[in-house]
Amino acid sequence: MSADTVAGGMPETSRSHMAVATEEGTSCILETRGVRKSFGGVVAVEDVSITVPAGHIVGLIGPNGAGKSTLLSILAGAQVPDAGSIWFLGEEISRQNPVKRARKGLTRTFQLSGDLPRLTVLENLLLAAPDQSGEHLWAALVGKRLWKRQEEALVIRARALLNRFDMRKHEDAYVNELSGGQRRLVEIMRSLMANPRLLLLDEPFAGVNPSLSRRIESHLIDLRADGLTMVLVEHELGVVERCCDPVVVMAMGHVIAEGTMGDVRTRGEVLDAYLAG
């Protein structure tokens, strides 16, 4: 593996030098300013302003219906905010579609896995890599030599991820043969094939057995150590406490608390929101 990559094929380029400075002098990779989203007469997200510090896992928690998944969809570009703005790496991206955001390094996973069950694990990873030369007509017409080298490099990257996530023995298995937890790992690896700078994770522990859950948790902590920034939507507060700092708490579309998990879990407004939800 070349010196400019880290384990798993992610570029080692510093994320912090791409981050923007906040008023307090710290760096953030993403910021929302007064974001609002409604569906008909129902307001799902109201006046949400948050910052995501570079190199952290930010926990996004709250009771059912709090607006967490809607906010994540807005960040990813699947939903366009009615008001407010989104800034990523110092650039406003409020109206950019998910493809443009992914090319800039903003990718996400889903509550329901987005893998292709009739393809093998390795094939799923290879298809997730962006800007492959073999996908272009001119490259196909000129010949295989132009894109064969890239394809071989992608296989090496994919297998590095499979080794890192202890999934190499499953590379030739069809995804629909895997357990729910293993499919979560495939979803995360697919996202990493896109070389993200910020990874949005929508309940990656849902429906996963405790053993695989701890494996996923360990992998996320290792990825953070490599410099990857993440936003994690999760209901299991123990996972959030072990992995996330800071934590953002939402209720009824609003941000009602921010801080460490130890701090926000003692606040009256947070306890009231969970009891009411």
N, C-alpha and C positions, 0 to 999 in steps of 0.2 A: 504494500500500500504506500502511496506517495506521501511525502512529508507534509503536503498541504491538505491532507484529509485526516479525520479521526476515525476511531473504530466505528464500523457500521456504514462508512462511506460518506459521512456528513463533512462538508467543507469546514476547515478549521479557521476560516476567516473570522475575525473578531466581530461578534454581534454588537459589542458595546460601542465600537466606533461608528456604527450605523444608527445608534439610538439617538434620540433627541433629548435635550436637557429640559427638565421641569423647572418651575420657579424656585424649588427648594435646592436645585443644584444636582439632584440625582438624575439618572438616565432612565428613560423609558423607551420601549420599542413600539408601544401602541397606546393611543389615547382616544377616548370618546368624550365629546363635549355636548351635553344637553340632548342626548339621543332620545327620540320619541318614536313609538310605533303603535298604531292602532289597527284593529281589524273590525270594520264596521263601526259599531258604537263601543267596542271593547278596547280599552287602552291596555296593551300588553307590556309596554316599556315606556316609562315616563321620566324625562329629564335625567337620564343616566350619564354621569360623568365619572369615568374611572381612568386610571393609568396602569399600565402593565410594565413593571420594571424589567429591564433586560436581565436575563440569566436567572429568573425566578419561575416558580410554578405558582400561579395565582389561582386560588380556589374560588369558585363561584357557587355559592350555596343558597338555600332558601327552601321554603315549603313548596309543595306542588302548586303550580299556577303562579309562581313568583315572577316569571318572565325570563328565567335563566336560558332556556333553549332558544327563545326568541332573540335574546341578545346575542347568543352565540351565532345564530343564523345571520344576524345583521353584520356581525364582525366578519363572517366568512363571505358575505356578499349575496347570500341566497335571498335575503330580504333587504329592501331599500328603506332606510329610515324616513319617516314623515318630516322630521325636523332634527336638527343637530348635525354633528360632523364626526368623522372617524379619521384618525391620522395614524399612519403606519410608516415607520422609519423616516419621519419628518415630512411625509407627503399625504395630502388629503386623498382618501380613497372612497369617500362616501358613496359615490355612484359607480364605482368600478365593479364589474362582474366577478364571479368566483374564479374564472380562468385567469384573468389579469392579476388578481390578488395572489393566486397560487404561484404565478410566475415571479412575483416579487418576494415570495417566501412565506406567504400566509396560507396555511393549509389546515384541514380539520378532519376529524373522525366523526362517526355518526353513532347514535344510539342503536340503530339497526345497521349491521355490517354492510358495507358497500362493496364487498368482494364479489368475485365472479365464481360461483360454486362449481361450475363445470370445467374450470381450468385448474391446473395444478397450483400449488403454493408458489413455486418459482415463477410460473407464467403470470400470476397475479402481480408479483413484485415487478417483473420486467415491464408489464403494461403500464404501471404507475409512473415510470420515469418519463419526465417531460422532454419535448423537443428531440425526439429520436430521428436521426437522419433517414432511416429506412421508411419513415412515414410520408416522406415528400416524393412527389412524382418524379422530379428531376433526378433524385438519387436512385430511384428504382429503375429509371430508364438508362442512366449512365452505367450502373452496375453495382454488384454486391460489394466490391472492394471499398467503396466510399463509406459504407455504414457497418460493414462487418466488424471493424475494429471497435467501434462504439458499442456494438452489441456484446462483444466479448468483455469489454470493460464493465458493462451493466450487469452481466452475469456474475462477475467477480464481486461487484458491490452488493448484489442481492445475496450472494452466498455469505458474504461477510456479515450482513444483517441476520441471516438465518443462524449463523454460528453464534452471534452475539445474543440472540433471543432463544438459544437452545432449541431451534426448530429445523436444523439442517436435515435431520433424518426424515422430515416430513416434506421435503422440497418437491417430491414427485407425487405426493398425495393430492387428490382432489379436495378442494376446500370444503365441500359438503360432507367429507368424511371426518372432519375435525370436530373437536368439542367446541362449545361456546367460547370458552376461555382462549383456546388456541386460535379461533377465528378473530378474537379481539387482538391477539398478538399480530396476526396477519394484517389487520386493519392499520395498526400502528406502523408496522414495517412498510406497508404501501405508502403511508404518508411520509415516512422518512426517505423513501426513494425520490421524492420531489425536492429534497434538500431544503426543508423549511427553516426559516428563522424564528417563526412563531407557530406553534402547533396548538390548535383548539381541540380539546378532548371532551366529547359529549358522553358522559357516563361510561367510561371504558371498563368499569368493574361490574356493571349490571349483569346479573345472571351468571357470574363467574364463581367457581368453587373457591374456597379459602386458600388452597395451595397455589392455584394459578393467580389468584388475586394478589398474593404477596409477591409472586414473581413479577407481575406487571408493575406493582408498586416499586420494586427494586429497580426495574428497568427505567422507569420514569425518573427516579432519583439519579441514576447513572447518566441519563441523557441531560438532565439539568447540570450535572457536574461537567459535562462536555460543552456547556454553554448554550444549550437549547432552551428557549423561553416557551412556557406553556400556560394556557388557561384551562383549568380543569373544572368541569361541571360534575358534581358528585353528591350523592345523598349520604354515603357512608362517612360520617364525621370523623371517625378514627383515621381513615385514610387521609382525609383532608388535613387533620392535625399533624400527621407524620410527614406529609409531602409538601404542604403549601404554606407559603408566607410571601405576601399577605393573603388575607381572605376577604372577599367581598360578599356581603349578605344582601339578598334581595327579598322583597315581599310586595305583592300586589303591584309589580312593575317598577318599584322604587328601590334604590340602594338605601338601606337603613343602617348599615354599619360596615366599617372597614377596619382591619387590623390583624393581629395574630389570632389564631383559632382560640388560644387560651383567653384572649381579651374579649373577643366578640361573643363567645359562648356564655359569658356572665352578664351580658347587657340585658336589661329588662325588655327593651323593644325587640330583641332577637328572640328571647324566650316567649314573649307574647305572640310573635309571628308564627313560631313553630306550634305553639299550643292552639292557635286559631286555625292554622293550616291543617 
